[in-house]
Amino acid sequence: MARLALLAAALVLAAPAAAQPRADIGGRWATEGFASIVEFRPCAADPQTQCGRIVWLWSPNERGRPRTDARNPDAGLRSRPLLGVELVQGLRQTAPGVWTQGRLYNPDDGRTYGGSVRLKGGVLELEGCALKVVCRAQTWRRPQDVVAAAGGA
């Protein structure tokens, strides 16, 4: 049943990403554990940079209400729904397959980290660092690639 839900969600949500060139980070990416799908596109403030916004959540509701940005350090933003929150801001391509100088927001702890992204073999490797000392990495994949790997497409 979960596999069917995964397949259905990925097929519906991944369609626009299929048209994106594979050498670019633009389009939709499934986060680790398929908890959410983040869509990358040029930032509104600076089209030369990339930003990423949550467009789908595996569990969009808690207790019948939309999940919110409850750990945001700005108390005024804690009631905003997570769907639509910009997690990635200002990534600038600095080399082929490498985007740096960005900021990565983690709604799980409410903190924003200095970030970089590498596109390697069809996967997106994100790294967020606090004070350039304490770093954490994640690997994101295109939703349709996750479904194909699961034998659904």
N, C-alpha and C positions, 0 to 999 in steps of 0.2 A: 504494500500500500504506500509506504514512504517513497519507494522507488518510483511508483507511478506519479506521485505528487511532484517529485523532483523533476521527472521527465516533462510533465505538463508545464510546470513553472518555467523551466529552462527553455522549452521550445517557444513559449509565448514571449518571454522576456529577452531572449537572445536574438530574435530575428533581426533587430536593427544592427546588432554587433557583427553579424555575419558579413555585412557589406563593408565593414571597416578593414583597412589594410592591416596585415599582420605585423608590419614593421613599426606600427604606431601603437600607443597605449590608448588611443581613443576608442570609445565604445564601452561595453559592459563587462564587468569582471566579478566573479563569485569570490567572496572572501573565504578564508579558511573555515572549514566546517559548513560551508554553504549557509552561513547565518544571514548573509545579506548579499545584495548585488549593488555594486557601485558603478555608476556611469561616469566615464571621463569624457570631458570636452574642453575646448578652450575656455579659460576663465573670462568672465564678463569684464572685469577690470583691466585685464591685459591678455588679449587674444594670443600672445606669443607664449603663454604659459598654460598648463593643464590643471584643471580642478576636477574633483570627483565627489559626486553626491549620491547618497543612498536612494535607490529607486525601488528597492524591494527588500522586504524583511521576511525571514522564515517564520518568525513569531511576531507579527505586527502589533498584537494586542496583549495586554496584561490585565487580568480581571475585567475583561469586557471593554477596556478603554485602550486607545492607541498608546504604544510604548513611547515614553518621553525621554528627553535628554536630562534625566534626573540628576546626574552628577556634574552638570556644567557648572564651572566656577561662578558664572554670572547667574545669580538667583532669578533674574528676569527671563532667562532662557530655559529654565528647568522644566517648564510645562510644555515646551514645544514638542511636537511629535518628532521621533527620530527619522521617520520617512521624510526625505528631502533635505536632511542635514548634510552640509558639505564637510566631508571627512578629510579631503585632500585639497590643498590650496597652493597655488603658485609654483608648481613644478616647471622648471625650465630645462629644455633639452640641452645638455652640455657636451654630449658625445653620441655617436650612433648607439641607440638602445639604452641610453642613460639620461635620466631626468633628475636634477638635484635642486637645491636651494628652496625646497618646498616646506610646507608645514603639514603634519599629519595629526588630526584630532582623534582621540580615542574616547568615545562616549562611555566606555566601561570605567574609566577613572577620571574623566573630565579634564584631562590634560592634553596640551598640544605640544608636539615634538618636532624638532628639525627633521626633515625627511628627504629620502631619495628613493628612486625607483629604477630597477633594471629590468629590461625585457630580454629574457633568455629562453630560447627554444619554445616560444609560445606561452610562457608563464611570466607573471609579473612578480618580481621580488622586491618587496617594500622593506625599508629599514627606517625606523624612527629612533632618534637619539635625544636624550636629555643631557645637556652640557657636553655633547660629543663624547661622553664617557660611557654612560649606561644606554645600551642600544637593544632594541628588540626587532626581530625580523618576522615577516609573514610572507607566504607565497599565495598569490591569487591566480585563478585560472578563468578562462572564458567559460561562461555557463554551458555552451554547446559542447565544449571539450570535456567537461565533467560528465555530461549526459552520455557522450560517445564512449568515454572510458568505462562507464557503468553498464555499457551494452544496450543503451536505450535508443541509440540513433545509428 
